[in-house]
Amino acid sequence: MIMKHFSRSLQKERTALHALVCLSIWICTSAPLLSRAAAPQPGKKSEYHLFARTNLAAWCIVPFDAKARGPEERAAMLEKLGFKLFAYDYRAQHIPTFDAEMEALKRHHVRLLAWWFPWEMNDEARLILDVLRRHHLRDVQLWVSGGGEPTKNAAEQKARVEAEAARIRPIAEAAARMSCSVALYNHGAWFGEPGNQIAIIELLKAQGLTNVGIVYNLHHGHDHLDRFPELLGKMKPYLLALNLNGMTREGEKLGKKIVPLGQGDLDLTLLRVIRDSGWHGPLGILNHTDEDAQTRLQDNLEGFDWLVAQLEGRPAGPKPAPRSWRNPG
């Protein structure tokens, strides 16, 4: 009788102990998930605002700058203008100052969003990756461009897509090891067509690489203006960044390829299309001229604010008069 009672009691204790262990395991494994679900995360869509100053990235201000600023002057200028994001383009003379550039950005609280990257995985590309590694920079976009004449038939198109995917693949693999991404840059020609870029991305995705997307530049998209809403819809799942520009139909042919925001005939329409698409990502503001980079950025920011006020139904006032640009007529 005593043994029978003891056996039942022991069985109850074992059952209770098993339940306690299971509960402990569940708490340990689930707590991080619960914590992540409960706590607000930076960058969530609910906290994001497309037109916020913190979502604007300065672009084409290194080799394009009448004042030829160095890393410290440039980073200080970005901080003064309120930029939190920066896309870095360079020329051979800037290579010795790569580390100084990264250090200056950190001092002035500017995040490196992107780096204009070589076409292939060469020594210069490896040098850039070493700089990113040394400075513990992750989530950086490597902007890669390309060229090529239009293809003549389906077989040539297929071969071109495969060749370009093979070119991009080593860069994407290296970027993935550093938690970075590759963005295909529309610099005109065959490679600059969004449909061709999407075909390259989808092929790489089928091969297991999921860190390749698109950076779209309006100043290289004058021929796309009539199709822009359609193209944006197709690019949206792949779009990592979108660089703005003052846009006028046939602008490149009329000497208006690079124009401050607010001075183009289609700027308000294009911004509305971008907003209404629901796309979330950084917007680039560029110099890309021989003007003083600070002055051109200021002209763009003033034009941008004027356009956004109209989109949001706020008093916008008169169109800003740019300091760095004159309408060629």
N, C-alpha and C positions, 0 to 999 in steps of 0.2 A: 504494500500500500504506500509506504513511504517512498520507495523507489519510483513507483508509478507517478506520484505527485511531483517528485523531483524532476522526472523526465519531462512532464508537461511544463513545469516552470522553466526548465532550461530551453525548451523549444520556444517559449514565449520570448525569452531574453534574446535568443538568436534572431527571431523574427524582428524584434524591435531594433536590434543592432543593425540588421541588414537594411531596414528602412532608413535608419539614421545615416548609414554610409551612402546609400543611394541619394538621399537628400543633400548630403555634403557635396557629392560629386556633381549633382545638378546645379547647385549654387555656384561652385567653382567654375564650371564650364559655361554657365549662362550669364554670370555676373558681367563679364565684359560686354556681351551682347546687349544686356539690359542697360548697362551704363551708356553704351553708344546710342541706343535708341532714345534714352531719356534726355541726354545732354545735347544742347544745340551744337552743331558742328559748323566750323568756319567754311564758307563757300557753298553752303546749302542754297538751293534755289530760292527758299523763302527769304534769305538774307541778301540775295543778289539783286542788283539794280543795273540794268544794261547801260544807262547813261550816267552812272555815278563817276565822279572824278577818279575814284580808286580803280575803276575798270578801264581806264585809258592808258595805253602804252605809247611811249614816245618811240618813233621809228625813223630811220634814215637821218640821223643827226651826228654821225661820227665822221665819215668822209665828206658828208654834205653839211658844211658849216663855214661861213665866211670868216669866223673868228678862230677856227681850228682849235677849239678847246681841247685840253687834256682831260684825263680821267677825273681829277678832282674838280675842275671847273665845270665839267659836264654834269657830274652827279649833284653838285651844289645847285646848278641851274634847274635840274629836274625837281629837286626838293623844293626850291623856291616857287616853281610853277605848280606844285601840288601833285606831280606824277608819282605814282607808286610802282609803276611797271615800266620796263625798258626792254626794247628789242635791239640787240647789238649787231651792227654791221661794221665791217672793218676793211682795211686795205693792208698791204704788206707792211707799211710803216707803223701800223698799230700793233703788230704782233709782240714787240718787246714790252708793251704796256698792258698786256692781257691781265696779269695778276694785279697790277695797280688799279685797273678798271673795276675788277671784282671787289677789291678792298674799299674803293671809294663808294661804290654802290651800297655796300654794307654800312659804311659810316653815315650815309645820308638816307638810309631807310628806304631804298629803292630795290625792288625785287627784279632780278633778271628773268624776264618772261621767255625770251627767245634769243637765239644766236644764228645769224646768217652763216650757213654751213657750206663747206665745199661740196662739189658735185659727187665726189667719190671718197671712199675711205683711204685717203692718202696721209702723208706725214703731217700736213697741216691740220687735217681732221683729227688725227690722234693727239696732236698738241692741244687742240681745243678741248677734247675730252679729258685730257690730263689736267687742264686748268679747272674745269668743272669739278673733277674729282678732288683736287687739292683744296678747293674752297667749299667742299661738301654741298654742292649745289645739285638739287634734284628737281624733278618736275619742270625742267627747262625744255622748250621746244627747239628742235634743230630745223631751221627753215632751209629746204633744199630745192633748188630750181632745176630746170632742164630746157631742152629745145626740141629741134626736129621739125622737118617738113611734114605736111599732111600725108597720111598714108593713102595708098591708091586702091586697096582692096581689103577684104576681110582677112586674108592670109597675112598680108603685110601688117595690118593692125594687130593681129594676135601676136605676131613675132615682136612687134615694137613694145607691146604691153609686157611681154615676158622679159625682154631685154631691160626695160626700165625697172621692172620689179627686181631683177637680178642686181641692177646697179644700186637700188635703194636698200636692198636686204642687209648687206653688212653694216650700213649705217644704223638701220633700225635695230639690229641685233645688239650693237654696241650701246645704243641709247637705252634699250630695254634693261640691260645689265645695270644701268645707273638710274633706273626709274624715270627716264626721260622719254620724250616722244619725238617723232619726225613729222613735220608738216610740209607737204608738197606746195611749192610756191608758184603761183601763176605769173610767169615772167614772159608771157607771150608764146608763140609757136605752138607746136603739137602738144608739148608738155603742159602748156598753160590752159588747155581746155579742161574744164571741170569734169566732163564725161570721161576723158582719158585718165585723169587723175583718179577718179573713182574706180575705174577698171584696174589700175595698178594696185590701189589699196585693197580691193576685194581679192585679187590674186594673192597678195601677201597675207591677207587674213586667212585664206584657205590653206596657206602654208604654215599657219600658226603664229603669225605676227599681228598683234592687235594694237600696236602703239603708233600706227601711221594714220595721219589725217591730212587736212588741207588748211593752208592759210590763204585767204582770198584777198586780193588787192584791187580795189576799185580803179586805181590809176592804170592798171593793166587790163581793165575790163571794159573799155569804151565800146568795143564791138559786141559786148554782151548786154548792153543796157536794155534793149527791147525784150530780152529774155531773162532779165535778172530775177524777177520773182520766181520763175520756173526753175532757174539754175540754183537759186538759194534753197528752194525746197529739196532739190536733189542733193545738194552739198550738206545740208543741215546735219545729218547723222555723222558726218566726217569732219565738220568744220571746227577747227581749234582756235582760230583767230581771224578777225576781219579788219583790214586796214582801210580807213576812210579817206576820202579825197573830195574836193569840190568837183562836181561832175556836170558836164554839158554834153548833149548829144553831138557826136563828131568832134568832141573836144580835142582829141589828139591831133586831128587833121587841121584844127583851127588854132594851134599853138596854145591850147589850154589843157595840156596833159596833166600838169600838177598845178592845182588851184586850191587856195584856202577854203575850208568849209564855210558855207554860207554864201559863197560867191558863184556857185554853180547853179544852173537853172533847175537841176533835178535833185538837189541835195535833200530838200524836205521830203520829197516823194520816196527817195531811196531809204532815208532813215525810217520813214513810216513802214516801208516794206520789211526792213530788218526787224523793227520792233514787233510788228504784227506776226512775224514768222514764229515768234516764241523762242528763237535761238538764244542760248546763253553762252557767252564767251567774251574775251577781251576785245576791245576796239582800238586799233592803232591810229595814231595821229602823227603825220609825217612832215618832215621838211623836204628832203629829196630835191633841194635846189642849192644854188650857190649863195643863198641869203644867210643872214645870221640865224642860226638854228633857234635861238630863244625868241627872236621877233616872229619868225614864221610859226612857231608853236603857239605863241600868244595869239596871233591872228586866227589860227585854227580853233583854239579854245574859245575865243570870243564868238566866232561863227557857230561853233558847236552849241554853246549855251543859248545863242539866239534861236537856233533851229529847235532845240529841245523845248525851250519855253513855248514855242508855237505848237509843238506836238502835245504838250501837256496842258494846253489851254491857259497858259499864264501870260501876262503882259510881256511882250517881247521887245517893244521899242523899235527904233529904226535899224536897218541892216548895218552891221558894223563896217567901218571903213578900214580896210587892211593897210598895214604899214609896209608890208614886204611884197606887195603884188599890185600890178597895174593891169587892168583889163586890156588885152591887145586889140579889142574891138571885134 
